[in-house]
Amino acid sequence: MTIAWKWGYVQEVLYAGYAGAITGDVKWRKRRYDDRLNAVSGSFAESKFLRLRVSVGFCLFLIQPVFGQPEMLEPPGRLIEVNGHRLHLNCTGEGRPTVVYEAAAGGSSLDWEKVQPVVAATTRSCSYDRAGLGWSEPSDADKTTSQDIAEELHELLRKAGEKAPYIMVSHSIGGFYLQMFAHLYPDEVAGAVLFDSSHKDQFDWYQKYAKASQNEPAPKTSERPSDEPSRSPAAEKIVRAMNEDPKIAETQKREGAGIVDSVTLLRKFDSLPNIPLIVLTKGAERQLEDHWTTFDLMWNQAQRDLTTLSPRSTQIYVPGAGHYIHQARPDVVIASILRIVAIARQSENPEPEGD
């Protein structure tokens, strides 16, 4: 083991302390520190100088958030107990209806940093972390389905005193949870925005298209928007630290284990309630043929099909955006949400008919 490699590993020790400090989990940060330090083997690790250097560094990382980044220590919202674990809910703004955000797989309330503050200037706006993600505590369940998640969200909103009607906004796999919420509580949902949402038949389509795409040339990536998240540096720093926590991987396993059951549950319903729905789809509607892949064609078909969920639906393509539309083009997502909010308000308070 070279000195350079060892020092790189020591830096991981320091980062472990930093990650634990951000999440506010003292036991976790100490355990992670011990694991990393013990993994540095040989006489180099036994050096008193090294241990002093690492220990001092670890202490600095523990106190850094207290003096330099206090916003990372505490969640921005409230922790509310639901089914034996605490869920993080961050509600801002005032007014009706209330907009509720559902993140993608592995996502958190931080994913909405570019959207929620703007929407909150117009109406009540609530983001949250599913069990085991973000600031929320993990569930003890072996797997979680769309129904489990929808029921927990409903109970979270109830306990928090948030009132319907809700405008549900979801990204990717969050679309499953949004649809289930609307099926379970149809009288409480006044509208929805699905963007680059998962489709209940997509896994069957994957198999269908997989063989056809085996010899497909790689797309011209320079012409394609990135499908990676584009958070602010501050949010990215927090997310990276949170992702060091083993609970994130365990939560993704639980949600993954429940996917088949989630799809089975969704197939019992043919549509959403009769609500205004906007389906946002990444990319331009008409792209050059050499920019389309077989997967793109399948995904685009799925997005078009999502518009059949409601007779009051609209599909909008978003040029310049990849999968994380709300981070690449928050302006389009914000405009779509506010459009649904306006429709819902008009339905609640229709203009009186003329004499």
ABEGO torsion letter per residue (X at the ends): XBAAAAAAAAAAAAAAAAAAAAAGBAAAAAAAAAAAAAABBEAAAABAAAAAAAAAAAAAAAAAAAAABAAAABBABBBBBBGGBBBBBBBBEBEOBBBBBBBBBGBBAAAAAAAAAAAAAABBBBBBBBBGBEABBBBABABBBAAAAAAAAAAAAAAAGBBOBBBBBBBEAAAAAAAAAAAABAAABAEBBBBGBBBAAAAAAAAAAAAAAAABBBBBAAABBBABBBBBAAAAAAAAAAAABAAAAAAAAAAAAAAAAAAAAAAABABBBBBBBBBBBBEBABBBAAABBAAAAAAAAAAAAAAAABAABBBBBBBGBBABAAAABAAAAAAAAAAAAAAAAAAABBBBBBX
